Amino acid sequence: MTTQYDQPQAADETLDTSGLLCPLPVYKAAMVLNRLDEGKVLELICTDPGSLADIPAMARQRGDVLLGSREAGDSQTFWIAKGAS
């Protein structure tokens, strides 16, 4: 479930994939999440409209937690907490 937040969540790392198209935002986010410790939060910035479906699906498949998302213009920001490995 995705919750809309007015304020950004505290992030341990930020990844800006603006300008990249599928599958690169998913691939790069997975690479960062793989090296984060459990419970750490990734802030992911995307401009690919497909990310609205792709990022939540990736989080579910990996066992991570999608803490929230926000759309602003052509940009989407997601906050993902690394799940148990």
MOPAC internal coordinates of N, CA, C and O (Angstrom, degrees):
PM7 1SCF
backbone

  N    0.0000 0     0.00 0     0.00 0    0    0    0
  C    1.4502 1     0.00 0     0.00 0    1    0    0
  C    1.5283 1   109.28 1     0.00 0    2    1    0
  O    1.2310 1   120.19 1   -46.29 1    3    2    1
  N    1.2865 1   117.24 1   133.71 1    3    2    1
  C    1.4557 1   122.54 1   179.68 1    5    3    2
  C    1.5180 1   109.31 1  -102.58 1    6    5    3
  O    1.2310 1   121.16 1   -48.58 1    7    6    5
  N    1.2994 1   115.39 1   131.42 1    7    6    5
  C    1.4575 1   121.19 1   178.10 1    9    7    6
  C    1.5154 1   108.06 1  -108.65 1   10    9    7
  O    1.2310 1   120.21 1   -43.17 1   11   10    9
  N    1.3016 1   117.21 1   136.83 1   11   10    9
  C    1.4653 1   121.33 1   176.91 1   13   11   10
  C    1.5310 1   108.32 1   -86.34 1   14   13   11
  O    1.2310 1   120.55 1   -49.92 1   15   14   13
  N    1.3094 1   116.56 1   130.08 1   15   14   13
  C    1.4520 1   122.06 1   179.28 1   17   15   14
  C    1.5242 1   109.76 1  -115.94 1   18   17   15
  O    1.2310 1   120.39 1   -36.40 1   19   18   17
  N    1.3190 1   116.86 1   143.60 1   19   18   17
  C    1.4596 1   121.01 1   175.06 1   21   19   18
  C    1.5271 1   111.20 1   -80.27 1   22   21   19
  O    1.2310 1   120.64 1   147.36 1   23   22   21
  N    1.3013 1   116.37 1   -32.64 1   23   22   21
  C    1.4542 1   121.69 1  -179.20 1   25   23   22
  C    1.5284 1   109.25 1  -113.40 1   26   25   23
  O    1.2310 1   119.94 1   -34.44 1   27   26   25
  N    1.3233 1   117.71 1   145.56 1   27   26   25
  C    1.4597 1   119.98 1   178.32 1   29   27   26
  C    1.5212 1   111.66 1   -62.25 1   30   29   27
  O    1.2310 1   121.42 1   -31.30 1   31   30   29
  N    1.3130 1   114.89 1   148.70 1   31   30   29
  C    1.4540 1   121.01 1   174.04 1   33   31   30
  C    1.5244 1   108.78 1   -79.00 1   34   33   31
  O    1.2310 1   120.51 1   -27.74 1   35   34   33
  N    1.3101 1   116.63 1   152.26 1   35   34   33
  C    1.4594 1   120.02 1   175.78 1   37   35   34
  C    1.5281 1   107.89 1   -64.44 1   38   37   35
  O    1.2310 1   120.51 1   -53.26 1   39   38   37
  N    1.3143 1   116.63 1   126.74 1   39   38   37
  C    1.4597 1   121.05 1  -177.71 1   41   39   38
  C    1.5180 1   110.22 1  -115.52 1   42   41   39
  O    1.2310 1   121.40 1   -38.05 1   43   42   41
  N    1.3194 1   114.93 1   141.95 1   43   42   41
  C    1.4587 1   120.32 1   174.75 1   45   43   42
  C    1.5236 1   110.80 1   -84.50 1   46   45   43
  O    1.2310 1   121.03 1   154.87 1   47   46   45
  N    1.3244 1   115.63 1   -25.13 1   47   46   45
  C    1.4645 1   120.90 1   178.03 1   49   47   46
  C    1.5239 1   108.58 1  -151.04 1   50   49   47
  O    1.2310 1   120.85 1   -32.67 1   51   50   49
  N    1.3305 1   115.97 1   147.33 1   51   50   49
  C    1.4583 1   122.01 1   177.46 1   53   51   50
  C    1.5131 1   108.85 1  -120.04 1   54   53   51
  O    1.2310 1   121.00 1   -43.75 1   55   54   53
  N    1.3385 1   115.69 1   136.25 1   55   54   53
  C    1.4586 1   122.11 1   176.85 1   57   55   54
  C    1.5188 1   107.99 1  -127.00 1   58   57   55
  O    1.2310 1   120.62 1   -59.14 1   59   58   57
  N    1.3192 1   116.41 1   120.86 1   59   58   57
  C    1.4615 1   121.90 1   179.79 1   61   59   58
  C    1.5244 1   108.23 1  -104.71 1   62   61   59
  O    1.2310 1   120.82 1   -70.01 1   63   62   61
  N    1.3489 1   116.03 1   109.99 1   63   62   61
  C    1.4647 1   120.96 1   179.08 1   65   63   62
  C    1.5251 1   110.74 1  -106.88 1   66   65   63
  O    1.2310 1   120.45 1  -156.08 1   67   66   65
  N    1.3137 1   116.74 1    23.92 1   67   66   65
  C    1.4680 1   121.34 1   179.16 1   69   67   66
  C    1.5206 1   110.05 1   -52.96 1   70   69   67
  O    1.2310 1   120.85 1   -45.62 1   71   70   69
  N    1.3418 1   115.98 1   134.38 1   71   70   69
  C    1.4416 1   121.71 1   178.91 1   73   71   70
  C    1.5165 1   114.76 1    89.23 1   74   73   71
  O    1.2310 1   120.25 1   167.23 1   75   74   73
  N    1.3282 1   117.12 1   -12.77 1   75   74   73
  C    1.4593 1   120.64 1   179.67 1   77   75   74
  C    1.5257 1   110.38 1   -92.22 1   78   77   75
  O    1.2310 1   120.91 1   -36.89 1   79   78   77
  N    1.3213 1   115.87 1   143.11 1   79   78   77
  C    1.4592 1   121.68 1   179.17 1   81   79   78
  C    1.5218 1   110.35 1  -107.36 1   82   81   79
  O    1.2310 1   120.92 1   -18.50 1   83   82   81
  N    1.3276 1   115.84 1   161.50 1   83   82   81
  C    1.4541 1   123.62 1   178.51 1   85   83   82
  C    1.5262 1   109.25 1   -52.01 1   86   85   83
  O    1.2310 1   120.22 1   -45.21 1   87   86   85
  N    1.2970 1   117.19 1   134.79 1   87   86   85
  C    1.4584 1   130.03 1    12.62 1   89   87   86
  C    1.5187 1   114.39 1   -99.70 1   90   89   87
  O    1.2310 1   119.66 1  -170.88 1   91   90   89
  N    1.3347 1   118.26 1     9.12 1   91   90   89
  C    1.4704 1   120.19 1  -172.13 1   93   91   90
  C    1.5323 1   114.74 1   -61.75 1   94   93   91
  O    1.2310 1   117.94 1   136.65 1   95   94   93
  N    1.3433 1   121.53 1   -43.35 1   95   94   93
  C    1.4691 1   118.21 1   178.30 1   97   95   94
  C    1.5360 1   112.88 1   -58.95 1   98   97   95
  O    1.2310 1   120.60 1   139.09 1   99   98   97
  N    1.3310 1   116.46 1   -40.91 1   99   98   97
  C    1.4721 1   120.69 1   178.69 1  101   99   98
  C    1.5227 1   110.01 1   -66.07 1  102  101   99
  O    1.2310 1   120.46 1   133.03 1  103  102  101
  N    1.3167 1   116.73 1   -46.97 1  103  102  101
  C    1.4630 1   121.48 1  -178.75 1  105  103  102
  C    1.5249 1   111.53 1   -60.45 1  106  105  103
  O    1.2310 1   120.63 1   130.90 1  107  106  105
  N    1.3218 1   116.40 1   -49.10 1  107  106  105
  C    1.4679 1   120.00 1  -178.22 1  109  107  106
  C    1.5342 1   111.61 1   -66.50 1  110  109  107
  O    1.2310 1   120.21 1   141.80 1  111  110  109
  N    1.3353 1   117.20 1   -38.20 1  111  110  109
  C    1.4725 1   120.18 1   177.24 1  113  111  110
  C    1.5227 1   110.39 1   -63.27 1  114  113  111
  O    1.2310 1   120.34 1   136.97 1  115  114  113
  N    1.3253 1   116.95 1   -43.03 1  115  114  113
  C    1.4708 1   120.44 1   179.16 1  117  115  114
  C    1.5206 1   111.07 1   -61.97 1  118  117  115
  O    1.2310 1   120.32 1   141.03 1  119  118  117
  N    1.3312 1   116.99 1   -38.97 1  119  118  117
  C    1.4722 1   120.42 1   178.91 1  121  119  118
  C    1.5297 1   110.73 1   -61.95 1  122  121  119
  O    1.2310 1   120.23 1   136.04 1  123  122  121
  N    1.3333 1   117.17 1   -43.96 1  123  122  121
  C    1.4669 1   120.69 1   179.40 1  125  123  122
  C    1.5238 1   109.96 1   -67.09 1  126  125  123
  O    1.2310 1   120.17 1   133.41 1  127  126  125
  N    1.3336 1   117.27 1   -46.59 1  127  126  125
  C    1.4630 1   120.35 1  -179.48 1  129  127  126
  C    1.5282 1   111.55 1   -60.47 1  130  129  127
  O    1.2310 1   119.88 1   145.83 1  131  130  129
  N    1.3219 1   117.84 1   -34.17 1  131  130  129
  C    1.4698 1   120.85 1   179.21 1  133  131  130
  C    1.5191 1   112.08 1   -60.45 1  134  133  131
  O    1.2310 1   120.08 1   147.80 1  135  134  133
  N    1.3157 1   117.46 1   -32.20 1  135  134  133
  C    1.4713 1   119.03 1  -177.30 1  137  135  134
  C    1.5273 1   113.52 1   -95.55 1  138  137  135
  O    1.2310 1   120.12 1   173.22 1  139  138  137
  N    1.3405 1   117.37 1    -6.78 1  139  138  137
  C    1.4619 1   119.89 1   176.99 1  141  139  138
  C    1.5263 1   110.46 1   -80.64 1  142  141  139
  O    1.2310 1   120.82 1   -27.40 1  143  142  141
  N    1.3134 1   116.05 1   152.60 1  143  142  141
  C    1.4652 1   121.04 1   174.35 1  145  143  142
  C    1.5236 1   109.32 1   -77.76 1  146  145  143
  O    1.2310 1   120.96 1   -24.73 1  147  146  145
  N    1.3201 1   115.77 1   155.27 1  147  146  145
  C    1.4627 1   121.72 1   178.57 1  149  147  146
  C    1.5278 1   110.58 1   -52.90 1  150  149  147
  O    1.2310 1   120.82 1   -45.70 1  151  150  149
  N    1.3285 1   116.04 1   134.30 1  151  150  149
  C    1.4562 1   121.77 1   177.82 1  153  151  150
  C    1.5230 1   114.49 1    89.21 1  154  153  151
  O    1.2310 1   120.03 1   165.59 1  155  154  153
  N    1.3236 1   117.55 1   -14.41 1  155  154  153
  C    1.4654 1   120.17 1   178.15 1  157  155  154
  C    1.5238 1   109.28 1   -72.12 1  158  157  155
  O    1.2310 1   120.60 1   -28.61 1  159  158  157
  N    1.3289 1   116.45 1   151.39 1  159  158  157
  C    1.4632 1   121.31 1  -172.63 1  161  159  158
  C    1.5281 1   111.33 1  -110.88 1  162  161  159
  O    1.2310 1   121.63 1   -49.12 1  163  162  161
  N    1.3265 1   114.48 1   130.88 1  163  162  161
  C    1.4561 1   122.06 1   173.95 1  165  163  162
  C    1.5175 1   108.62 1  -102.98 1  166  165  163
  O    1.2310 1   120.56 1   -51.44 1  167  166  165
  N    1.3264 1   116.53 1   128.56 1  167  166  165
  C    1.4592 1   122.37 1   170.29 1  169  167  166
  C    1.5254 1   105.62 1   -97.02 1  170  169  167
  O    1.2310 1   120.57 1   -60.25 1  171  170  169
  N    1.3309 1   116.52 1   119.75 1  171  170  169
  C    1.4545 1   122.57 1  -176.00 1  173  171  170
  C    1.5156 1   109.18 1  -116.38 1  174  173  171
  O    1.2310 1   120.55 1   -56.24 1  175  174  173
  N    1.3269 1   116.55 1   123.76 1  175  174  173
  C    1.4601 1   122.59 1   179.65 1  177  175  174
  C    1.5253 1   107.92 1  -108.66 1  178  177  175
  O    1.2310 1   120.64 1   -52.79 1  179  178  177
  N    1.3365 1   116.38 1   127.21 1  179  178  177
  C    1.4665 1   122.37 1  -176.82 1  181  179  178
  C    1.5298 1   109.71 1  -132.78 1  182  181  179
  O    1.2310 1   121.40 1   -24.71 1  183  182  181
  N    1.3390 1   114.93 1   155.29 1  183  182  181
  C    1.4592 1   120.08 1   170.93 1  185  183  182
  C    1.5307 1   111.08 1  -121.86 1  186  185  183
  O    1.2310 1   119.72 1   174.98 1  187  186  185
  N    1.3144 1   118.14 1    -5.02 1  187  186  185
  C    1.4630 1   122.62 1   178.09 1  189  187  186
  C    1.5229 1   108.68 1   -75.29 1  190  189  187
  O    1.2310 1   119.27 1   -61.90 1  191  190  189
  N    1.3521 1   119.00 1   118.10 1  191  190  189
  C    1.4620 1   120.68 1  -179.42 1  193  191  190
  C    1.5297 1   112.97 1   -57.86 1  194  193  191
  O    1.2310 1   120.18 1   153.18 1  195  194  193
  N    1.3285 1   117.26 1   -26.82 1  195  194  193
  C    1.4639 1   121.05 1   177.62 1  197  195  194
  C    1.5180 1   113.11 1   -65.53 1  198  197  195
  O    1.2310 1   120.41 1   161.39 1  199  198  197
  N    1.3217 1   116.82 1   -18.61 1  199  198  197
  C    1.4682 1   120.78 1   179.97 1  201  199  198
  C    1.5230 1   112.06 1   -62.57 1  202  201  199
  O    1.2310 1   120.48 1   153.56 1  203  202  201
  N    1.3298 1   116.68 1   -26.44 1  203  202  201
  C    1.4629 1   119.68 1   180.00 1  205  203  202
  C    1.5254 1   111.68 1   -59.57 1  206  205  203
  O    1.2310 1   120.00 1   148.90 1  207  206  205
  N    1.3145 1   117.60 1   -31.10 1  207  206  205
  C    1.4641 1   122.06 1   175.72 1  209  207  206
  C    1.5253 1   111.07 1   -98.25 1  210  209  207
  O    1.2310 1   120.40 1   141.53 1  211  210  209
  N    1.3398 1   116.84 1   -38.47 1  211  210  209
  C    1.4658 1   121.12 1  -173.03 1  213  211  210
  C    1.5178 1   114.00 1   -67.87 1  214  213  211
  O    1.2310 1   119.92 1   137.36 1  215  214  213
  N    1.3178 1   117.75 1   -42.64 1  215  214  213
  C    1.4700 1   120.36 1  -175.01 1  217  215  214
  C    1.5307 1   111.19 1   -69.15 1  218  217  215
  O    1.2310 1   118.58 1   132.92 1  219  218  217
  N    1.3433 1   120.30 1   -47.08 1  219  218  217
  C    1.4695 1   118.52 1   175.26 1  221  219  218
  C    1.5315 1   112.62 1   -58.96 1  222  221  219
  O    1.2310 1   120.12 1   141.29 1  223  222  221
  N    1.3312 1   117.37 1   -38.71 1  223  222  221
  C    1.4706 1   120.61 1   178.83 1  225  223  222
  C    1.5269 1   110.37 1   -64.51 1  226  225  223
  O    1.2310 1   120.24 1   137.53 1  227  226  225
  N    1.3293 1   117.15 1   -42.47 1  227  226  225
  C    1.4601 1   120.59 1   178.39 1  229  227  226
  C    1.5226 1   110.92 1   -60.43 1  230  229  227
  O    1.2310 1   120.68 1   134.28 1  231  230  229
  N    1.3364 1   116.31 1   -45.72 1  231  230  229
  C    1.4625 1   120.11 1  -178.89 1  233  231  230
  C    1.5294 1   110.69 1   -60.34 1  234  233  231
  O    1.2310 1   120.48 1   135.06 1  235  234  233
  N    1.3389 1   116.69 1   -44.94 1  235  234  233
  C    1.4720 1   120.05 1   178.75 1  237  235  234
  C    1.5245 1   111.30 1   -61.24 1  238  237  235
  O    1.2310 1   120.21 1   133.67 1  239  238  237
  N    1.3128 1   117.20 1   -46.33 1  239  238  237
  C    1.4609 1   121.51 1  -177.15 1  241  239  238
  C    1.5223 1   112.00 1   -64.54 1  242  241  239
  O    1.2310 1   120.47 1   145.62 1  243  242  241
  N    1.3165 1   116.70 1   -34.38 1  243  242  241
  C    1.4663 1   120.66 1  -178.55 1  245  243  242
  C    1.5197 1   112.88 1   -83.94 1  246  245  243
  O    1.2310 1   120.17 1   163.34 1  247  246  245
  N    1.3254 1   117.29 1   -16.66 1  247  246  245
  C    1.4591 1   120.03 1  -175.34 1  249  247  246
  C    1.5086 1   112.62 1    85.97 1  250  249  247
  O    1.2310 1   120.31 1  -161.44 1  251  250  249
  N    1.3402 1   117.00 1    18.56 1  251  250  249
  C    1.4621 1   121.49 1   176.36 1  253  251  250
  C    1.5253 1   108.39 1   -88.75 1  254  253  251
  O    1.2310 1   120.46 1    -7.92 1  255  254  253
  N    1.3326 1   116.73 1   172.08 1  255  254  253
  C    1.4590 1   121.45 1  -177.94 1  257  255  254
  C    1.5202 1   109.31 1  -116.33 1  258  257  255
  O    1.2310 1   120.88 1   -60.59 1  259  258  257
  N    1.3259 1   115.92 1   119.41 1  259  258  257
  C    1.4532 1   120.78 1   175.10 1  261  259  258
  C    1.5231 1   107.51 1   -81.44 1  262  261  259
  O    1.2310 1   120.88 1   -73.58 1  263  262  261
  N    1.3221 1   115.93 1   106.42 1  263  262  261
  C    1.4613 1   121.01 1  -175.89 1  265  263  262
  C    1.5162 1   112.32 1   -77.12 1  266  265  263
  O    1.2310 1   120.79 1   150.47 1  267  266  265
  N    1.3253 1   116.10 1   -29.53 1  267  266  265
  C    1.4521 1   118.78 1  -178.92 1  269  267  266
  C    1.5059 1   111.37 1   174.48 1  270  269  267
  O    1.2310 1   121.75 1    -8.14 1  271  270  269
  N    1.3085 1   114.26 1   171.86 1  271  270  269
  C    1.4589 1   120.33 1   178.04 1  273  271  270
  C    1.5162 1   108.65 1  -151.20 1  274  273  271
  O    1.2310 1   121.82 1   -18.97 1  275  274  273
  N    1.3293 1   114.12 1   161.03 1  275  274  273
  C    1.4568 1   119.93 1   178.50 1  277  275  274
  C    1.5216 1   108.22 1  -149.70 1  278  277  275
  O    1.2310 1   120.92 1   -42.62 1  279  278  277
  N    1.3173 1   115.84 1   137.38 1  279  278  277
  C    1.4608 1   121.79 1   174.58 1  281  279  278
  C    1.5188 1   108.24 1  -108.24 1  282  281  279
  O    1.2310 1   121.10 1   -43.11 1  283  282  281
  N    1.3252 1   115.51 1   136.89 1  283  282  281
  C    1.4605 1   121.73 1   176.34 1  285  283  282
  C    1.5159 1   106.95 1  -143.62 1  286  285  283
  O    1.2310 1   120.63 1   -74.57 1  287  286  285
  N    1.3180 1   116.39 1   105.43 1  287  286  285
  C    1.4622 1   120.04 1  -176.85 1  289  287  286
  C    1.5161 1   109.97 1    65.17 1  290  289  287
  O    1.2310 1   120.71 1    54.63 1  291  290  289
  N    1.3240 1   116.25 1  -125.37 1  291  290  289
  C    1.4647 1   121.50 1   179.51 1  293  291  290
  C    1.5244 1   112.64 1   -92.68 1  294  293  291
  O    1.2310 1   120.08 1  -172.93 1  295  294  293
  N    1.3156 1   117.46 1     7.07 1  295  294  293
  C    1.4594 1   121.91 1  -175.13 1  297  295  294
  C    1.5233 1   111.43 1  -109.67 1  298  297  295
  O    1.2310 1   121.24 1   -37.60 1  299  298  297
  N    1.3161 1   115.24 1   142.40 1  299  298  297
  C    1.4636 1   121.51 1   173.42 1  301  299  298
  C    1.5247 1   108.05 1  -121.92 1  302  301  299
  O    1.2310 1   120.93 1   -41.89 1  303  302  301
  N    1.3190 1   115.83 1   138.11 1  303  302  301
  C    1.4530 1   120.89 1   176.36 1  305  303  302
  C    1.5229 1   107.85 1  -121.89 1  306  305  303
  O    1.2310 1   120.92 1   -46.15 1  307  306  305
  N    1.3265 1   115.84 1   133.85 1  307  306  305
  C    1.4601 1   122.75 1  -179.31 1  309  307  306
  C    1.5273 1   108.46 1  -123.30 1  310  309  307
  O    1.2310 1   120.80 1   -35.54 1  311  310  309
  N    1.3306 1   116.08 1   144.46 1  311  310  309
  C    1.4584 1   121.81 1   173.02 1  313  311  310
  C    1.5155 1   107.07 1  -117.15 1  314  313  311
  O    1.2310 1   121.21 1   -61.76 1  315  314  313
  N    1.3435 1   115.29 1   118.24 1  315  314  313
  C    1.4583 1   121.80 1  -173.41 1  317  315  314
  C    1.5262 1   108.69 1  -123.85 1  318  317  315
  O    1.2310 1   120.81 1   -54.87 1  319  318  317
  N    1.3347 1   116.05 1   125.13 1  319  318  317
  C    1.4666 1   120.60 1   175.67 1  321  319  318
  C    1.5208 1   108.73 1   -94.36 1  322  321  319
  O    1.2310 1   120.55 1   -49.10 1  323  322  321
  N    1.3075 1   116.56 1   130.90 1  323  322  321
  C    1.4586 1   121.66 1   179.35 1  325  323  322
  C    1.5159 1   108.94 1   -64.24 1  326  325  323
  O    1.2310 1   121.11 1   -51.54 1  327  326  325
  N    1.3287 1   115.49 1   128.46 1  327  326  325
  C    1.4569 1   121.58 1   178.14 1  329  327  326
  C    1.5224 1   111.02 1   -84.03 1  330  329  327
  O    1.2310 1   121.02 1     1.11 1  331  330  329
  N    1.3166 1   115.66 1  -178.89 1  331  330  329
  C    1.4615 1   120.86 1   178.15 1  333  331  330
  C    1.5155 1   109.68 1   -67.17 1  334  333  331
  O    1.2310 1   120.71 1   -42.62 1  335  334  333
  N    1.3021 1   116.25 1   137.38 1  335  334  333
  C    1.4766 1   120.46 1  -179.80 1  337  335  334
  C    1.4908 1   111.33 1   -80.87 1  338  337  335
  O    1.2310 1   120.10 1   180.00 1  339  338  337

